[in-house]
Amino acid sequence: MDNNTSTLIKLTNGIYRCTQVYLDKRLCEINLTTGTYPYLFVLDQCRGISQNDISRELSVDKAMSARTVKKLIELGYVRKEENKEDVRAYKLYITDKGKSLIPEIHKIVQEWINILVEGNNEDEVKTSIKFLEDVLKKGKAYKATCCKRRK
């Protein structure tokens, strides 16, 4: 592995870890974590989504989704209803209590983004985002062709 590739991986991993630490610290005030808040974002946009579909949307395994959804239901942030078309599945909905957290979560995430980009001009940020989007697109394309999960 050449030095640039190694550095890119090291930097993205470092940013990811710092993000987890910051968000977990801030989100604990509302009983959420970096692993739980994305579910509320998806449920806010996709009302009545199934647990399997939310797993695919967030690229997490079904067992992780089951544990997370159970926790969010216990907190009163999510409710589930039986799916009349498929009795084996449930439709998931964000509750009013969960929906009320969305602006606070967005605020916390934006504060972190502001910390990360402080001192950089808009063009630097746009160029960085474009580069990372391109890298992610290539990674996802590669993963889709040769790293499929077994069913």
PyRosetta script that sets phi, psi and omega in degrees:
from pyrosetta import init, pose_from_sequence

init()
pose = pose_from_sequence("MDNNTSTLIKLTNGIYRCTQVYLDKRLCEINLTTGTYPYLFVLDQCRGISQNDISRELSVDKAMSARTVKKLIELGYVRKEENKEDVRAYKLYITDKGKSLIPEIHKIVQEWINILVEGNNEDEVKTSIKFLEDVLKKGKAYKATCCKRRK")
pose.set_psi(1, 127.5)
pose.set_omega(1, 180.0)
pose.set_phi(2, -75.3)
pose.set_psi(2, 166.4)
pose.set_omega(2, -173.5)
pose.set_phi(3, -62.0)
pose.set_psi(3, -39.2)
pose.set_omega(3, -179.9)
pose.set_phi(4, -63.7)
pose.set_psi(4, -42.8)
pose.set_omega(4, 179.1)
pose.set_phi(5, -64.5)
pose.set_psi(5, -45.4)
pose.set_omega(5, 179.2)
pose.set_phi(6, -61.1)
pose.set_psi(6, -42.4)
pose.set_omega(6, 179.0)
pose.set_phi(7, -64.8)
pose.set_psi(7, -42.4)
pose.set_omega(7, 179.0)
pose.set_phi(8, -59.3)
pose.set_psi(8, -46.8)
pose.set_omega(8, -179.9)
pose.set_phi(9, -64.8)
pose.set_psi(9, -43.7)
pose.set_omega(9, 179.7)
pose.set_phi(10, -61.8)
pose.set_psi(10, -42.5)
pose.set_omega(10, -179.6)
pose.set_phi(11, -67.5)
pose.set_psi(11, -45.5)
pose.set_omega(11, -179.4)
pose.set_phi(12, -65.6)
pose.set_psi(12, -38.7)
pose.set_omega(12, 176.4)
pose.set_phi(13, -63.9)
pose.set_psi(13, -40.4)
pose.set_omega(13, 178.9)
pose.set_phi(14, -64.0)
pose.set_psi(14, -43.6)
pose.set_omega(14, 178.0)
pose.set_phi(15, -62.7)
pose.set_psi(15, -44.0)
pose.set_omega(15, 179.9)
pose.set_phi(16, -59.6)
pose.set_psi(16, -46.7)
pose.set_omega(16, -178.5)
pose.set_phi(17, -65.7)
pose.set_psi(17, -43.6)
pose.set_omega(17, 177.0)
pose.set_phi(18, -60.7)
pose.set_psi(18, -39.3)
pose.set_omega(18, 178.9)
pose.set_phi(19, -63.4)
pose.set_psi(19, -45.2)
pose.set_omega(19, 178.4)
pose.set_phi(20, -58.7)
pose.set_psi(20, -46.6)
pose.set_omega(20, -177.8)
pose.set_phi(21, -62.3)
pose.set_psi(21, -48.3)
pose.set_omega(21, -179.3)
pose.set_phi(22, -61.5)
pose.set_psi(22, -51.7)
pose.set_omega(22, -176.4)
pose.set_phi(23, -65.7)
pose.set_psi(23, -41.2)
pose.set_omega(23, 178.0)
pose.set_phi(24, -60.3)
pose.set_psi(24, -40.6)
pose.set_omega(24, 179.4)
pose.set_phi(25, -63.5)
pose.set_psi(25, -44.1)
pose.set_omega(25, -177.8)
pose.set_phi(26, -76.6)
pose.set_psi(26, -37.4)
pose.set_omega(26, -175.6)
pose.set_phi(27, -77.5)
pose.set_psi(27, -18.1)
pose.set_omega(27, -178.7)
pose.set_phi(28, -61.8)
pose.set_psi(28, -24.4)
pose.set_omega(28, 178.5)
pose.set_phi(29, -62.0)
pose.set_psi(29, -26.6)
pose.set_omega(29, 179.5)
pose.set_phi(30, -115.8)
pose.set_psi(30, 24.4)
pose.set_omega(30, 175.7)
pose.set_phi(31, 61.1)
pose.set_psi(31, 32.1)
pose.set_omega(31, 177.5)
pose.set_phi(32, -120.4)
pose.set_psi(32, 167.2)
pose.set_omega(32, 176.8)
pose.set_phi(33, -137.3)
pose.set_psi(33, 177.2)
pose.set_omega(33, 175.7)
pose.set_phi(34, -64.0)
pose.set_psi(34, -21.8)
pose.set_omega(34, 178.9)
pose.set_phi(35, -85.9)
pose.set_psi(35, -18.7)
pose.set_omega(35, -175.9)
pose.set_phi(36, -103.6)
pose.set_psi(36, -35.0)
pose.set_omega(36, -174.0)
pose.set_phi(37, -62.4)
pose.set_psi(37, -32.2)
pose.set_omega(37, 179.3)
pose.set_phi(38, -61.3)
pose.set_psi(38, -28.2)
pose.set_omega(38, 177.7)
pose.set_phi(39, -61.9)
pose.set_psi(39, -40.5)
pose.set_omega(39, 179.5)
pose.set_phi(40, -65.7)
pose.set_psi(40, -38.4)
pose.set_omega(40, 177.3)
pose.set_phi(41, -61.8)
pose.set_psi(41, -45.4)
pose.set_omega(41, -179.6)
pose.set_phi(42, -65.5)
pose.set_psi(42, -45.4)
pose.set_omega(42, -178.5)
pose.set_phi(43, -66.6)
pose.set_psi(43, -28.1)
pose.set_omega(43, 176.6)
pose.set_phi(44, -67.9)
pose.set_psi(44, -32.7)
pose.set_omega(44, -178.4)
pose.set_phi(45, -92.5)
pose.set_psi(45, -29.6)
pose.set_omega(45, -172.9)
pose.set_phi(46, -124.6)
pose.set_psi(46, 74.4)
pose.set_omega(46, -177.9)
pose.set_phi(47, -65.6)
pose.set_psi(47, 134.4)
pose.set_omega(47, 178.0)
pose.set_phi(48, 82.7)
pose.set_psi(48, 14.7)
pose.set_omega(48, 179.1)
pose.set_phi(49, -68.4)
pose.set_psi(49, 149.7)
pose.set_omega(49, 177.5)
pose.set_phi(50, -82.8)
pose.set_psi(50, 162.2)
pose.set_omega(50, 178.4)
pose.set_phi(51, -63.7)
pose.set_psi(51, -38.2)
pose.set_omega(51, 177.8)
pose.set_phi(52, -64.1)
pose.set_psi(52, -41.4)
pose.set_omega(52, -179.6)
pose.set_phi(53, -68.1)
pose.set_psi(53, -37.0)
pose.set_omega(53, 178.2)
pose.set_phi(54, -68.7)
pose.set_psi(54, -33.4)
pose.set_omega(54, 175.2)
pose.set_phi(55, -61.1)
pose.set_psi(55, -46.2)
pose.set_omega(55, 178.4)
pose.set_phi(56, -64.0)
pose.set_psi(56, -43.3)
pose.set_omega(56, -178.4)
pose.set_phi(57, -59.7)
pose.set_psi(57, -38.7)
pose.set_omega(57, -177.5)
pose.set_phi(58, -96.3)
pose.set_psi(58, -0.6)
pose.set_omega(58, -179.6)
pose.set_phi(59, 56.6)
pose.set_psi(59, 47.4)
pose.set_omega(59, 176.2)
pose.set_phi(60, -126.1)
pose.set_psi(60, 159.8)
pose.set_omega(60, -178.7)
pose.set_phi(61, -76.6)
pose.set_psi(61, 161.1)
pose.set_omega(61, -175.2)
pose.set_phi(62, -62.6)
pose.set_psi(62, -36.2)
pose.set_omega(62, 179.7)
pose.set_phi(63, -64.9)
pose.set_psi(63, -40.7)
pose.set_omega(63, 177.3)
pose.set_phi(64, -62.3)
pose.set_psi(64, -44.4)
pose.set_omega(64, 178.7)
pose.set_phi(65, -62.0)
pose.set_psi(65, -41.2)
pose.set_omega(65, -179.7)
pose.set_phi(66, -60.4)
pose.set_psi(66, -45.7)
pose.set_omega(66, 179.1)
pose.set_phi(67, -64.5)
pose.set_psi(67, -42.6)
pose.set_omega(67, -177.3)
pose.set_phi(68, -68.1)
pose.set_psi(68, -45.5)
pose.set_omega(68, 179.2)
pose.set_phi(69, -61.5)
pose.set_psi(69, -42.0)
pose.set_omega(69, 178.1)
pose.set_phi(70, -58.0)
pose.set_psi(70, -44.9)
pose.set_omega(70, 179.5)
pose.set_phi(71, -63.3)
pose.set_psi(71, -44.0)
pose.set_omega(71, -179.1)
pose.set_phi(72, -65.9)
pose.set_psi(72, -33.1)
pose.set_omega(72, 175.3)
pose.set_phi(73, -67.1)
pose.set_psi(73, -45.1)
pose.set_omega(73, 179.0)
pose.set_phi(74, -60.0)
pose.set_psi(74, -34.5)
pose.set_omega(74, 178.9)
pose.set_phi(75, -77.8)
pose.set_psi(75, -11.3)
pose.set_omega(75, -178.8)
pose.set_phi(76, 83.1)
pose.set_psi(76, 15.3)
pose.set_omega(76, -178.7)
pose.set_phi(77, -90.8)
pose.set_psi(77, -19.5)
pose.set_omega(77, -176.2)
pose.set_phi(78, -138.7)
pose.set_psi(78, 148.6)
pose.set_omega(78, 172.0)
pose.set_phi(79, -130.5)
pose.set_psi(79, 154.2)
pose.set_omega(79, 177.6)
pose.set_phi(80, -123.3)
pose.set_psi(80, 146.7)
pose.set_omega(80, 177.4)
pose.set_phi(81, -127.2)
pose.set_psi(81, 148.2)
pose.set_omega(81, 177.4)
pose.set_phi(82, -63.8)
pose.set_psi(82, 138.4)
pose.set_omega(82, 177.1)
pose.set_phi(83, -86.3)
pose.set_psi(83, 115.3)
pose.set_omega(83, -176.0)
pose.set_phi(84, -68.0)
pose.set_psi(84, -25.1)
pose.set_omega(84, 178.0)
pose.set_phi(85, -81.2)
pose.set_psi(85, -25.2)
pose.set_omega(85, -178.1)
pose.set_phi(86, -143.5)
pose.set_psi(86, 97.8)
pose.set_omega(86, -174.4)
pose.set_phi(87, -65.3)
pose.set_psi(87, -13.9)
pose.set_omega(87, 177.9)
pose.set_phi(88, -80.4)
pose.set_psi(88, -16.0)
pose.set_omega(88, -174.6)
pose.set_phi(89, -114.2)
pose.set_psi(89, 161.7)
pose.set_omega(89, 176.0)
pose.set_phi(90, -121.7)
pose.set_psi(90, 152.1)
pose.set_omega(90, 171.8)
pose.set_phi(91, -97.1)
pose.set_psi(91, 136.0)
pose.set_omega(91, -177.8)
pose.set_phi(92, -106.8)
pose.set_psi(92, 140.7)
pose.set_omega(92, -179.9)
pose.set_phi(93, -136.2)
pose.set_psi(93, 143.0)
pose.set_omega(93, 173.0)
pose.set_phi(94, -79.2)
pose.set_psi(94, 137.8)
pose.set_omega(94, 178.6)
pose.set_phi(95, -85.6)
pose.set_psi(95, 171.1)
pose.set_omega(95, 176.1)
pose.set_phi(96, -60.3)
pose.set_psi(96, -37.9)
pose.set_omega(96, 178.2)
pose.set_phi(97, -62.1)
pose.set_psi(97, -43.8)
pose.set_omega(97, 177.8)
pose.set_phi(98, -67.2)
pose.set_psi(98, -42.3)
pose.set_omega(98, -179.7)
pose.set_phi(99, -62.1)
pose.set_psi(99, -33.9)
pose.set_omega(99, -179.3)
pose.set_phi(100, -66.1)
pose.set_psi(100, -18.5)
pose.set_omega(100, -179.8)
pose.set_phi(101, -83.8)
pose.set_psi(101, -20.3)
pose.set_omega(101, -173.9)
pose.set_phi(102, -54.1)
pose.set_psi(102, -49.4)
pose.set_omega(102, 179.2)
pose.set_phi(103, -60.2)
pose.set_psi(103, -38.1)
pose.set_omega(103, 179.1)
pose.set_phi(104, -66.8)
pose.set_psi(104, -40.7)
pose.set_omega(104, 178.4)
pose.set_phi(105, -63.9)
pose.set_psi(105, -45.3)
pose.set_omega(105, 177.9)
pose.set_phi(106, -58.9)
pose.set_psi(106, -41.0)
pose.set_omega(106, 179.2)
pose.set_phi(107, -62.3)
pose.set_psi(107, -45.4)
pose.set_omega(107, -180.0)
pose.set_phi(108, -63.0)
pose.set_psi(108, -45.3)
pose.set_omega(108, 179.7)
pose.set_phi(109, -63.3)
pose.set_psi(109, -43.0)
pose.set_omega(109, -180.0)
pose.set_phi(110, -65.3)
pose.set_psi(110, -38.1)
pose.set_omega(110, 176.5)
pose.set_phi(111, -59.8)
pose.set_psi(111, -40.7)
pose.set_omega(111, 178.8)
pose.set_phi(112, -66.2)
pose.set_psi(112, -44.1)
pose.set_omega(112, 178.1)
pose.set_phi(113, -58.8)
pose.set_psi(113, -42.6)
pose.set_omega(113, 178.8)
pose.set_phi(114, -60.7)
pose.set_psi(114, -40.1)
pose.set_omega(114, 177.5)
pose.set_phi(115, -62.8)
pose.set_psi(115, -44.2)
pose.set_omega(115, -177.2)
pose.set_phi(116, -64.9)
pose.set_psi(116, -38.8)
pose.set_omega(116, -173.5)
pose.set_phi(117, -98.0)
pose.set_psi(117, -0.1)
pose.set_omega(117, -179.4)
pose.set_phi(118, -54.1)
pose.set_psi(118, 131.4)
pose.set_omega(118, 178.3)
pose.set_phi(119, 89.7)
pose.set_psi(119, -5.6)
pose.set_omega(119, 176.5)
pose.set_phi(120, -105.3)
pose.set_psi(120, 143.1)
pose.set_omega(120, 179.0)
pose.set_phi(121, -82.2)
pose.set_psi(121, 169.2)
pose.set_omega(121, -174.1)
pose.set_phi(122, -60.1)
pose.set_psi(122, -38.6)
pose.set_omega(122, 179.6)
pose.set_phi(123, -64.8)
pose.set_psi(123, -39.8)
pose.set_omega(123, 178.1)
pose.set_phi(124, -62.9)
pose.set_psi(124, -42.1)
pose.set_omega(124, -179.8)
pose.set_phi(125, -65.7)
pose.set_psi(125, -46.1)
pose.set_omega(125, 179.9)
pose.set_phi(126, -61.8)
pose.set_psi(126, -42.8)
pose.set_omega(126, 179.1)
pose.set_phi(127, -63.4)
pose.set_psi(127, -43.2)
pose.set_omega(127, 179.1)
pose.set_phi(128, -62.8)
pose.set_psi(128, -44.0)
pose.set_omega(128, 180.0)
pose.set_phi(129, -64.0)
pose.set_psi(129, -44.2)
pose.set_omega(129, 179.2)
pose.set_phi(130, -59.4)
pose.set_psi(130, -45.8)
pose.set_omega(130, 178.6)
pose.set_phi(131, -59.8)
pose.set_psi(131, -48.1)
pose.set_omega(131, -178.2)
pose.set_phi(132, -66.7)
pose.set_psi(132, -36.4)
pose.set_omega(132, 175.3)
pose.set_phi(133, -61.5)
pose.set_psi(133, -41.2)
pose.set_omega(133, 178.9)
pose.set_phi(134, -64.1)
pose.set_psi(134, -44.7)
pose.set_omega(134, 178.6)
pose.set_phi(135, -61.6)
pose.set_psi(135, -45.4)
pose.set_omega(135, 179.8)
pose.set_phi(136, -62.9)
pose.set_psi(136, -42.6)
pose.set_omega(136, 178.7)
pose.set_phi(137, -58.4)
pose.set_psi(137, -44.9)
pose.set_omega(137, 178.9)
pose.set_phi(138, -65.1)
pose.set_psi(138, -41.1)
pose.set_omega(138, 178.7)
pose.set_phi(139, -62.8)
pose.set_psi(139, -43.6)
pose.set_omega(139, 179.2)
pose.set_phi(140, -66.1)
pose.set_psi(140, -39.2)
pose.set_omega(140, 178.8)
pose.set_phi(141, -63.2)
pose.set_psi(141, -43.6)
pose.set_omega(141, 178.9)
pose.set_phi(142, -63.8)
pose.set_psi(142, -45.6)
pose.set_omega(142, -179.5)
pose.set_phi(143, -60.0)
pose.set_psi(143, -40.3)
pose.set_omega(143, -177.4)
pose.set_phi(144, -66.0)
pose.set_psi(144, -29.9)
pose.set_omega(144, -177.1)
pose.set_phi(145, -90.6)
pose.set_psi(145, -26.1)
pose.set_omega(145, -174.1)
pose.set_phi(146, -136.0)
pose.set_psi(146, 4.1)
pose.set_omega(146, -178.2)
pose.set_phi(147, -128.1)
pose.set_psi(147, 37.5)
pose.set_omega(147, -177.4)
pose.set_phi(148, -68.2)
pose.set_psi(148, 142.9)
pose.set_omega(148, 177.2)
pose.set_phi(149, -75.8)
pose.set_psi(149, 147.2)
pose.set_omega(149, 174.5)
pose.set_phi(150, -76.8)
pose.set_psi(150, 145.8)
pose.set_omega(150, -179.6)
pose.set_phi(151, -95.0)
pose.dump_pdb("model.pdb")
